[in-house]
Amino acid sequence: MKTEVRQDNEVTTVSVHENVDALTASDLAKVIVDQIAQGHVNIVVDLVHVEFMSSAGLRTLLGAVKETRSQGGDLRIVSTNPGIDKVLKMSGFYNIAKLYTSPADAVASFNA
C-alpha cells in the first residue's frame, strides 16, 4: 500500500493505492493519526486506486471517522471501485460517513 498526503486549504486528502488489509491497515491508520495530531481534522480518504479492502481497513476508517469528529472535524470517503463501494455499503459506511465519487467534490463538501 502507498499513500500520498496533500493539503487543500483546511482539508487534508490521503490518497491510498493498492490494498488495505490486515498487513497495511496500521500504516494507513498511522498516516491519518499523524495528520490529526498536526491539527488536520478535516480529512478526505481517497480510495479510487484501492483494489481490495478487508475488515481491517474498514476498522481503520471507522476509527478515523470517530477521531476526526472528536476533534471537531470530519472524514469523507472517495470511491469509484464497485467492489470497494459494495464493501462500504454492506458494512454500513453509507450511514456513517459521506461518500463521494471525486476528491474535488469531497474537498468542496467541507466548504458547503
C-alpha positions as CSV (number, residue, x, y, z in Angstrom):
1,M,0.0,0.0,0.0
2,K,1.1,3.5,-0.8
3,T,-0.3,6.8,0.4
4,E,0.0,10.4,-0.7
5,V,-1.0,13.3,1.5
6,R,-1.8,16.7,0.2
7,Q,-3.3,19.9,1.8
8,D,-6.0,22.0,0.2
9,N,-6.8,24.9,2.5
10,E,-8.3,23.4,5.6
11,V,-8.7,19.9,4.1
12,T,-6.2,17.1,4.0
13,T,-6.6,14.4,1.3
14,V,-5.0,11.0,1.9
15,S,-4.9,9.1,-1.4
16,V,-4.5,5.4,-1.0
17,H,-3.1,3.0,-3.6
18,E,-3.3,-0.8,-3.8
19,N,-4.8,-2.9,-1.0
20,V,-5.9,-2.0,2.6
21,D,-5.8,-5.2,4.6
22,A,-4.5,-6.7,7.8
23,L,-0.9,-6.1,6.7
24,T,-1.4,-2.5,5.7
25,A,-4.3,-1.0,7.7
26,S,-2.0,0.0,10.5
27,D,0.1,2.0,8.0
28,L,-3.0,3.9,6.9
29,A,-4.1,4.5,10.5
30,K,-0.6,6.0,11.3
31,V,-0.9,8.4,8.3
32,I,-4.3,9.5,9.4
33,V,-3.4,9.8,13.1
34,D,-0.3,11.8,12.2
35,Q,-2.5,14.3,10.2
36,I,-5.0,14.6,13.1
37,A,-2.1,15.2,15.6
38,Q,-0.9,18.0,13.4
39,G,-4.4,19.6,13.6
40,H,-5.7,18.5,10.3
41,V,-9.1,17.2,11.3
42,N,-11.0,17.6,8.0
43,I,-9.8,14.6,6.1
44,V,-10.7,13.0,2.7
45,V,-9.6,9.4,2.2
46,D,-9.4,8.8,-1.5
47,L,-9.9,5.1,-2.2
48,V,-10.2,5.4,-6.0
49,H,-7.0,3.4,-6.5
50,V,-7.7,0.8,-3.9
51,E,-8.2,-2.7,-5.3
52,F,-9.1,-4.6,-2.1
53,M,-10.2,-3.6,1.4
54,S,-10.6,-6.0,4.3
55,S,-12.4,-5.6,7.6
56,A,-9.1,-4.3,9.0
57,G,-9.3,-1.4,6.5
58,L,-12.9,-0.7,7.5
59,R,-12.0,-0.6,11.2
60,T,-9.2,1.9,10.3
61,L,-11.7,4.1,8.5
62,L,-14.2,3.8,11.4
63,G,-11.6,4.8,13.9
64,A,-10.6,7.7,11.7
65,V,-14.2,8.9,11.5
66,K,-14.6,8.8,15.3
67,E,-11.2,10.5,15.9
68,T,-11.8,13.4,13.4
69,R,-15.2,14.0,14.8
70,S,-14.0,14.0,18.4
71,Q,-11.5,16.7,17.4
72,G,-14.2,18.9,15.7
73,G,-13.6,17.8,12.2
74,D,-14.9,15.1,9.9
75,L,-13.9,12.4,7.4
76,R,-15.1,12.0,3.8
77,I,-14.5,8.9,1.6
78,V,-14.0,8.9,-2.1
79,S,-14.5,5.7,-4.1
80,T,-15.4,4.7,-7.7
81,N,-14.5,1.0,-7.4
82,P,-17.7,-1.1,-7.5
83,G,-16.1,-3.7,-5.2
84,I,-15.0,-1.2,-2.6
85,D,-18.4,0.5,-2.8
86,K,-20.1,-2.8,-2.2
87,V,-17.9,-3.4,0.9
88,L,-18.6,0.1,2.2
89,K,-22.4,-0.3,1.6
90,M,-22.6,-3.8,3.2
91,S,-20.7,-2.6,6.3
92,G,-22.9,0.4,6.8
93,F,-20.4,3.1,5.9
94,Y,-23.0,4.9,3.8
95,N,-24.7,5.7,7.1
96,I,-21.5,6.6,8.9
97,A,-19.5,8.8,6.6
98,K,-20.3,10.9,3.5
99,L,-19.1,9.2,0.3
100,Y,-18.2,10.9,-2.9
101,T,-17.0,9.9,-6.4
102,S,-14.4,12.6,-6.8
103,P,-11.8,14.0,-4.5
104,A,-12.7,17.6,-5.6
105,D,-16.4,17.1,-4.6
106,A,-15.3,15.6,-1.2
107,V,-13.0,18.5,-0.5
108,A,-15.6,21.1,-1.6
109,S,-18.2,19.5,0.7
110,F,-16.3,20.9,3.7
111,N,-17.0,24.4,2.5
112,A,-20.6,23.8,1.6
